Amino acid sequence: MSTKLLEWSEDQEEDKNKVHIHRSGHVRSVILNERFYVFQNLTPASKSPLKIVDPSIRMMFDVNIYGLSAENKPARSRINYSIAAERHKIYLYGGFDVEKNEIVDTVETFDASTYQFREVKHRGDFKPPGRQGHAAITIDKYTMIVIGGTKDVTTLIDPKPLPESESMIVYDFEASTWSNRSKDYSASSEPAPWNLINASLFKLDSQNIGVLWYDVVTGGDLESASSRRVLQTS
């Protein structure tokens, strides 16, 4: 494994290592074992798609995964995927394969103890269609919830969201099975947000998660536009 150590100072502009600049290309991150694991797009052009930040020692580890042997590399190219962590593993799901120009429907793990990628074999009768621009979060040691996204590959600007009937799926870590939980909204629930593309999830407690997404409203104070995007929470 090839690593490069970078240390940052309080004054980012005077920091000779310019560590803060490295975050510009990062698209997915997760906290595991009190460290930040920050992933870029998993493409052949990304020779070092993973950086590990340890706040306790103020260091960033630049990990060259593509310098490892073939069996340790990601199984396929993917961007706009979701990321979630459980115990010592990071789970990558879905996304868009820029090499094959198709939506990805597989789950892949990154083992933080061995620095190895492994594609997870699907089990069970239900396998959801692939999606990109979605979000995932770990609820407990058994459950990962995936919300939102799109199957649209024609545009990256305002793509068509998934219908509400497909908007929430659940992955069982131990069984490696999927289930569609979109119909589990209670009768008293408010409608799900219409546009859950590139949304963010955060855990409130063992029973509730928060969703941060954007909406489009007409009018407003912007003189140069008839509509504007605003952040909403649920």
C-alpha positions in Angstrom: 0.0 0.0 0.0 1.3 3.4 -1.0 0.5 6.3 1.3 1.4 10.0 1.6 1.1 11.8 4.9 0.0 15.4 4.9 -0.4 17.6 8.0 -2.4 20.7 8.1 -2.2 23.9 10.1 -4.8 26.3 11.5 -4.1 28.8 8.8 -5.2 27.0 5.6 -3.9 29.6 3.2 -0.4 29.5 4.7 -0.4 25.7 5.0 2.5 24.6 2.8 0.8 21.2 2.2 -2.5 22.9 1.1 -4.4 20.0 2.5 -7.7 21.9 2.3 -7.4 21.9 -1.5 -7.5 18.1 -1.7 -11.2 18.1 -0.6 -12.3 19.7 -3.9 -12.6 16.5 -5.8 -14.1 14.4 -2.9 -17.7 13.4 -3.3 -18.4 10.8 -0.6 -17.3 10.5 3.0 -18.1 8.5 6.1 -16.8 8.3 9.7 -15.3 5.0 10.8 -13.3 4.3 13.9 -13.0 8.0 14.6 -11.5 8.7 11.2 -12.9 10.2 8.1 -12.8 8.0 5.0 -13.2 10.3 2.0 -13.7 8.8 -1.5 -13.5 10.4 -4.9 -15.1 9.0 -8.0 -14.0 5.4 -8.6 -12.7 5.7 -12.1 -9.5 4.5 -13.9 -8.4 8.1 -13.9 -8.5 8.3 -10.1 -5.2 6.7 -9.1 -5.7 7.7 -5.4 -9.5 7.8 -4.8 -9.3 7.4 -1.0 -8.0 9.7 1.6 -8.2 9.0 5.4 -8.3 11.9 7.8 -7.3 11.4 11.4 -8.4 14.5 13.4 -6.7 13.3 16.6 -3.2 13.6 15.1 -4.1 16.2 12.4 -3.0 14.1 9.5 -4.4 13.0 6.2 -3.3 9.7 4.6 -3.4 9.7 0.8 -4.0 6.0 -0.1 -3.1 4.8 -3.6 -5.6 2.0 -4.0 -4.8 1.5 -7.6 -1.2 0.7 -6.8 -2.5 -2.4 -5.1 -3.0 -5.8 -6.7 -5.9 -6.3 -9.0 -8.0 -8.3 -6.5 -7.9 -5.3 -4.1 -9.3 -2.8 -6.6 -12.9 -1.7 -7.0 -14.9 -4.2 -9.1 -16.1 -1.5 -11.4 -16.1 2.2 -12.1 -18.8 4.3 -10.3 -19.7 7.9 -9.6 -22.7 9.3 -7.8 -22.9 6.3 -5.5 -23.9 6.1 -1.9 -21.7 5.3 1.1 -22.3 3.9 4.6 -20.2 2.3 7.3 -20.8 -0.6 9.6 -18.2 -2.0 12.0 -14.9 -2.2 10.0 -16.5 -2.1 6.5 -17.7 0.7 4.2 -20.5 -0.1 1.8 -20.7 1.4 -1.6 -24.0 1.0 -3.5 -25.3 2.0 -7.0 -24.0 4.9 -8.9 -23.2 5.4 -12.6 -20.5 3.5 -14.5 -18.8 6.1 -16.7 -17.0 3.4 -18.7 -20.1 1.4 -19.6 -22.5 4.3 -19.5 -24.9 2.5 -17.3 -26.5 2.6 -13.9 -24.9 0.3 -11.3 -27.1 -2.0 -9.2 -24.4 -3.7 -7.1 -23.0 -3.4 -3.6 -19.3 -3.3 -2.9 -17.4 -3.2 0.4 -14.2 -1.6 1.4 -12.6 -3.3 4.3 -10.8 -0.7 6.5 -8.7 -3.3 8.2 -7.3 -4.9 5.0 -7.7 -2.0 2.5 -9.5 -4.4 0.1 -12.6 -4.0 -2.1 -15.0 -6.8 -2.5 -18.2 -7.1 -4.5 -21.1 -8.5 -2.4 -23.1 -11.4 -3.8 -26.8 -10.6 -3.9 -29.2 -13.0 -2.2 -33.0 -13.2 -2.1 -35.7 -12.8 -4.6 -35.8 -9.0 -4.7 -33.1 -6.9 -6.3 -33.8 -3.2 -6.8 -32.9 -1.6 -10.1 -29.8 0.5 -10.0 -29.8 4.2 -9.1 -27.5 7.2 -8.9 -27.6 10.4 -6.9 -29.1 8.6 -3.9 -28.1 8.6 -0.2 -27.6 5.8 2.3 -27.3 5.6 6.1 -26.6 2.8 8.6 -29.3 2.5 11.2 -27.9 -0.5 13.2 -25.6 -3.4 12.7 -28.2 -5.1 10.5 -29.7 -2.3 8.4 -28.7 0.2 5.8 -31.4 2.5 4.4 -31.2 3.9 0.9 -33.3 6.8 -0.1 -34.0 8.7 -3.4 -31.9 8.9 -6.5 -32.6 8.6 -10.2 -32.4 6.1 -13.1 -32.0 9.0 -15.5 -28.7 8.9 -17.5 -29.6 11.6 -20.0 -28.7 14.6 -17.9 -27.0 15.6 -14.7 -29.0 18.8 -14.3 -32.4 18.2 -12.8 -32.7 14.5 -13.7 -36.1 12.7 -13.2 -36.4 11.5 -9.6 -37.4 7.9 -8.8 -41.1 7.5 -8.1 -42.2 7.4 -4.5 -43.0 3.6 -4.9 -39.3 3.0 -5.3 -37.8 5.8 -3.2 -36.8 3.8 -0.1 -35.1 0.4 0.0 -33.4 -1.4 2.9 -30.3 -3.6 2.8 -29.7 -6.4 5.4 -26.0 -6.6 6.1 -26.0 -10.1 7.5 -28.4 -11.7 4.9 -27.2 -9.6 1.9 -30.8 -9.1 0.9 -32.9 -6.1 -0.2 -36.4 -5.1 0.6 -38.6 -2.3 -0.8 -39.9 -0.2 2.1 -41.4 2.6 0.1 -44.9 1.5 1.0 -44.3 1.5 4.7 -45.1 5.2 5.1 -47.9 5.4 7.7 -51.3 6.8 6.8 -50.6 9.8 9.0 -47.3 10.5 7.3 -46.7 13.6 5.1 -45.9 12.9 1.5 -42.2 12.1 0.8 -40.3 14.9 -0.8 -40.6 14.9 -4.6 -37.0 15.5 -5.3 -34.7 13.2 -3.3 -31.7 13.4 -5.7 -28.3 14.2 -4.1 -30.0 14.5 -0.7 -28.2 14.0 2.6 -29.3 11.7 5.5 -28.4 12.0 9.2 -29.4 9.8 12.1 -31.5 11.4 14.8 -32.0 8.2 16.9 -32.6 4.5 16.5 -36.0 5.1 15.1 -35.7 8.4 13.1 -33.5 9.8 10.4 -33.4 13.3 9.0 -33.4 14.2 5.3 -31.8 17.3 3.8 -32.8 18.0 0.2 -33.4 20.9 -2.1 -36.6 22.2 -3.6 -37.4 24.7 -6.3 -39.7 27.6 -5.5 -40.8 30.3 -8.0 -40.4 34.0 -7.4 -38.5 35.0 -4.3 -35.9 37.8 -3.9 -33.6 36.8 -6.7 -34.0 39.4 -9.4 -32.1 37.4 -12.0 -34.2 34.2 -11.9 -37.8 33.2 -11.7 -37.1 30.2 -9.5 -34.5 29.3 -6.9 -33.3 26.2 -5.0 -33.8 26.2 -1.3 -32.8 23.6 1.3 -35.5 21.7 3.1 -35.4 19.3 6.0 -37.7 16.5 7.1 
